Amino acid sequence: MIAHFDIDAFYASVAQRDDPSLRGVPLAVAGDSRRSVVLTASYEARPFGVRSAMPLYKAKALCPQLVVVPPDFTRYRESSRAVFAIFARGGGAVEGLSLDEAFVAIPTDDLDEAIAFAEGVRRAVRDEVGLTVSAGVAAKKMVAKIASDAAKPDGLASIVPGTEAAYLAPLPAGRLWGVGPKTQARLSAHAIETIGQIAELSDEAAFALFGRSGKAVRELARGNDERVVAPDRDTRSVSSEATFEYDLRDAGALRAALSELAADVAQRLATHGLRGTTIGIKIKRADFTVFGRQTTVAVPTDDAATIEAAAFHCLERAALDGAPVRLLGVRVASITEEPVRQTSLFGFLSSEES
């Protein structure tokens, strides 16, 4: 069995946990410039229409009483490490998707035992870390993820093995991995609105709608997903990531988010006396496809402006053209402790895709 865990409104929840005066009030986590975007909105802010990835000025217009707090990535990392340590207790592989989200392989094929494990994790996170976690439990990876989304906030949903197709069938087509907004519009033009309708496509129709990946998408719609939980094994680097509850599309908002992340990475590098020459970004699209761009600077750096400029350079090369983005990350690798004087912001030597 597989569990997908997702910390509820992570950044906002950490702020409310650490400052009781913020509990129960509409809250947004964002930078302090006009171009800042909301990284996370508390559940109290959402009835006003405030959501993550929204420009801060718009959020304030929708909710004049909105309380805005700056991001504190140090606290987020500390909380994330504590939660991930709980994920690993008694489970199998842990595959982190971001600071607040992970798949966990559960060493049992019994649904009741898997549910008990997931409830134990949720209870431990609440008691030991002071945060709430939503969970989805299923035999298939994608189904577990969809179930945890449906369980938010602070809930658990489980899917009986063998009933995946029936569970997925009535759901909107856009909930399926691989179906982004453009594909969803194309499906709607063919009167296809649900996952169940995708599951019934012929080989020819699946190819016409999805190209060479048509059969794979159709299998996912039928609940057939053989992907396993794969733990990450990153090389030595310093990185920071943000997951948006609502997909980010606007280029200015993406740059604003990268600026926050670059500043966090620079601070961490400086704190530990580290510098690096490889600077890259990680992009996770709405359909969960992940790719990156990276570049190399002339000398090792821990300078926020240099890291930001390199991240912007990588973003331009990604050529997203309005594609929805679920997660952004900034990473500095090729780490050294050698003290080096800073040089030009734009001394990029090479660019690579990943």
N, C-alpha and C positions, 0 to 999 in steps of 0.2 A: 504494500500500500504506500501511497505518497500523500504527504500533507503539504499544502501551500499556506504559509503564514505571512500576514501583512499587518504591521503595526498601524493602528488607526491614527490618521492625521498626525504623523510622527513628529514633525518639527513643532507644531502647535501643542501637541500633547506633552512634549518635554518641557516647553515653556510653562504650561499650566501646572505641571507636576512640581516644578521648581519654584514657582511663585503662586501661592494660593490665591492672591488677589486677582489673578487672571482667570481663575476657574469660573465657568458659567457666563463669561462675557464674550462677545464676538471678537475674535482675534485673528490677525494675519501675521505671518512671518515674512518679512521682506526687508530689503535694503532701504536706505534713507533718501535715495535720489528720486526725482520725478519719473525717471525711466525704469525704476525698479518694477519687478513683477512679484506677485504673490507666490511664494514657494509652497506654502501650505495655509489653508484656511481652517480654523476650528469648526466643529460641527455647529456651534452657536452662530457663526457668521454665514453659514451656507443658506439659511432661509432667506437672507437678503440678496442672494444671487452672487455672493463673493465666492470665488473658487481659485484654485491654484492656476498659475500661468496667466492670470488676468493682470493687466497693468495696475499698479497700485493706485494711481489717481482715479481710475474707474471704480476700484473697490471702495475707496473712500466716498465717492459720490453715491454709490449704492447704499452704503452703511456709514453715515456720518459719525456714529459712535464707535466705529471700528478702532480697536487698540492694535497698534503695530509694534512688533518687537523685532529686533535685528536677529539674523541667524546666528547660532552659536554652534559651529561645527565640532568644536571640541567636545561639548556635551553630547551632541548627536553620536559621535564616534564612541564615546564612553558607554552610552546607553545601548548602542548597537552591539558592541562587544559583549555586554552583559546578556543581552537577549539571545545572541547567537550561541553563547556558551550554554544557555538553557536548551536551545534547539538541539544541540549535540548530545544531550544527556539521554542515553538509552536508545537513541536513534541510529540510523546509518549515515550515509553521506548527506552533507548539507551543501546545497548549491545556492549561494547568495546571489540575488539579482540586483540588490542595492543595499543601502544601510538598513532599510526597514522591511525587507522582503526576502523570502527564501523558500525553496523547496527542501523538504526533508524526507529521505527514504525511511520508511518505518519497517523494521524487520519482522513483519507478520503479514499473512494474507487474510487475517480475520478482521472484518470491519469493526466489530465492537472493540477489539483490542486497539485498533488504530485510532478510533474515536477517543478511547480512554487516554491514549498517549497524547493526542492533540489537546484534550481538555486539561491534562496535567501541565502541558507546556503553557497554555493560556493562563492557568491559575498561578504558575510559578512566575511568569512575567509580571502579572498584576501584583503579586505579593512581594517579589524581590526587586523589581525594577520600577514599579509604579506606573506601568503603561498597560493599555489594553491591546489585544491582538485578535484579529479575525482569522479564521482558518477554514480551509476546504480540505476534505479528506476523500480520496478516490483512488482507484487502481490506475488511473491514467493521469499523466502530468497536466495536460491542458485542462482536463475536466476539474482537477483539484483547484487550479487557478481560477477558473470561472466560478466555481462554488464559493471560494473565499471572497470574491468580489460581491457575490450575492448575499453573503453573510454580514457584510459591513453595516454598521459598526459593532464591534465587540460581540460577534456571533460565530457560530460554527455550522457549516453545512456539510453533509456527507452524502455520497452517491453510492448506492449499492452496486457492486461489480456486476456487469452484465446489463445494467439499465442505462448505460451512458448515452446511447443513441436516443432513447426515449426522453432523457433529461434535457439533452441538447436541442431536440427537434423544435420545440416552440420558441426558442430564444431567437432574438434578432440576429440576422446574418453577421452584423458588425461585431458580435461578440467572439466570433471564430478567429483564431490566429490566421493571419494571412489575408484577412479581409479589411483593408483600410477604407477610408472615405471614398476614394476614387473607384475602387472595386465595388463598394457598396452601391454607389450611384449607378454603375453599369449593371449590377444585379437588379436594382429596382426597375431599370428600363426594361428588363425581361420578366418583371413581375415576381422576382425572387426576393422574399423578405425575411425568411427564416432559415435557420441552420438545417432544419429538416428538409427543406426544398433543395438545398445544396446536396444533401445526402442522397437524394433521389436522382441526381443528374446522370445522364448516360455518359459514356466515355467521350463521345463527340461533343456533347454540350459542355462538359467539364473542361475540355481542351479549348473550346471556343471562348469560354469565359475567363479561364485562368492560365491558359497556355500550357507549357510543359509541366507545371506544378498542379495541373487540374486534378489528377487522380489523388495526389497526396492531400490536397485540400478536401476533397470529397471523403477520403478516409478519416480525416480529423472530424468532419461533420458527422460521420457514423460512429464516432467515439473510439476510433482505432488510433492509438498513439503509443508507439513502442519506445519513445525516448525515455531514458533513465535519468535519475538525479546524478549530476556530474559535479563533484566539488571543484572549485576554482583552484588553480595553481599559478598565481601571478608571479612574475619576476619582481625583484626588489625595486620598489618605486613608491612614490607618494601620490595619492590621488584623492579626489573628492567628487561625489556624485549627488545628484538631486533627481528624485522621481516626482513627476507631476501627476496629480490626480486627474487633471484634464490636459489633454495633449497641447503642446506648444507649437505654434505655426509661424508667428510673426518674427521676422528676422531681428528686429530691435529687441524683442523680449528674449530671444535666444542669446543675443549678445549680452544683455543684462544679466541673465542667469550665469553665463560663462564668466562674466566679470566677478560675480560673487564667489564662484568656485575657484577661480584663479587666485583670488585674494586669500582664500582659506588654505590652498596648497602652499602659497608663498609663506604664509605665517608658520605653517608646520615645518617647512624646510628650514626657515630661519631659526625656529625654536630649537631644532636638533642639530644646527650647524651643518646642514646638508645643502648641496646644489646639484643640478642635473642639466644635461644638454639635450635630452630628448623630451619634447613637449607634445602631448597629443590630446585629442578629445575622443570620447566614447559617445556614440549616439545609438539610442534604442528607439526604433520607430514604434508606431501604434500597433503594428502587427508583430511586435517582439523580435523582428530582425535587428541584429546588432552589427554595427560596423564602426570603424574609426579612421581618423586621419592623424598623422603625426609629422612633425618637422624637427629639425636639429638646429640649435643655435650655436653661435661661434664659440662661446665659452660657457662653462657651467654657471647656472644662475639660480638665485632664490628671489629674484626681483619680481614683484607682483605685476608691474607694468609690462615687463618682458614676457612673462607667462601669459598674460592677458592678450597681448598682441599676437603671440604665436597661436593661441587658441582661436582668435578671430580669423587668422590666416587659414587655419585648418577648417573652420566653419565655412569660409568662402569656398574652399576646395570641395567641401562635401556636396555643394550644389543641391540643397534640399528642395528648393523651389516650392516652398509652402507645404511640404510633406509633414504630417503630424509627428511630433517627437514626444515620446513618453519619458525618456531619461536622458540627461546630459551628464557627462563627466569630464574632468580635466585631470591629466596625469603627467607627472614629471618622472622620467627614468634616466638611466645611465648616471646613477647617483655617485657623487664623490664628496668627501669631506675636505678636499683641498680648498683653502681660502683663495678665491679668485676675484679680482676687481670686475665690476660690471662694465659692459660695453654697450654698443648700440642696441636699441630695442628690436631692430629688424635684421639682425645678422643671421638670417636663416640660411643654412647650408644645403639642406635637402629636404624633400618631402616624400612621405610614404603613405600608402594605404594599408589598412589592416581590417 
